């Protein structure tokens, strides 16, 4: 009986742990997308397709990249939507920026 009363707390703690792992993984994927997008932009390649191709397929739909040309270098900011384990929990996007020298 005591175990049944404690079960909801265990479930919430487990879901929170899984959610923290997803947040960390999404942040890592945003960094990867930013670096790949900056590399592509420095070589005058397709930034958005490269960013989406650099992340896991289940995160690609929520991925966007914006490139800024600064003359001798290019900066790309990648934004990846953080998926939620529990409906209603919204953590916003993970955003990372990378800068690479231009190929000019």
N, C-alpha and C positions, 0 to 999 in steps of 0.2 A: 504494500500500500504506500509506504513512504517513497518507494522508487517511482511510482506513478505520479506522485506530486512533484517530484524533482525532475521528471522527464521534460516538461516544457522549458525549464531553465537550461537543461543540457542541449536541447534543440536550438535555442536562441544563441547560445555560446558557440555551437558548431556552425550555425549559419553565419555568425559574425566572423568566425575564423576563415571560413570559405570566402566570404566577401572581402576580407582584408587581403587574402591571396590574390583574388581577381583584381583588386585595385592596384596592387604592386605589379602584377603582370601587365596590366594595361599601361601603367606608367612606363615600364620598360619597353613595351611595344611602341609607345609614342616617341620615345627617344630613338628607337631604331628607324621609325618612319621619318623623323626629322633629319637624321643623318643621311638616309638614302635619298630623300628629297633634295637635300642640299647638294649632295654629290651629283645628282641628275641635273639640277638647275645650274650648277657650275659648268656643266658640259652642254648646256642648252638642250637638255632632254625634257621629256614629259614629267613634270613634277607630281601632279595628282596621281597618275597611274603608278608611278614608282612608289609613292607613299603608301597607297593602298596595297600594292604588291608586297611591301616589306613587312606588313603585319599579318597575324594569323587570319585565316579566312572568316572566322566568326566575329572578328573585330573590324573587318575591312569596310563594311557598310557604314559604320559610324566614324570613319576616318576622313579628315579633311586637312589639306595643307595649303599654306599661303607663303609665296616666295616674295622676298624683297631684295631688289638689286641695289647694292651699295657701291657700285662702281667696280672696284677691284676685288670685291667679295660678294657673296650672296648669302642671305639668311632665310631659312625656311622654318616656319612654325607649324608643327603637326598637332592636331587636336583629335583625340580618340575618345569616343563616348565610353564611359565605364558602365558595363552591364550590371544589372542588379539581380541578386539571387532571390530576393523577396520583392514581389510587386509593391510599388509605392515607395520604396527606398530609392532616392535619387542622389547620386554622388557627383553629378556634373561630369565634365570631361577632364581627361588628363592632357595637359599641354606641355610640350617640350620644344625647344628651339635649338637649331644647329647652324653654324656658319662655316662656309668653305670658301677658299679663294676662287675667283672667277677664272675662266679659261681664256680670257682676253689677252 
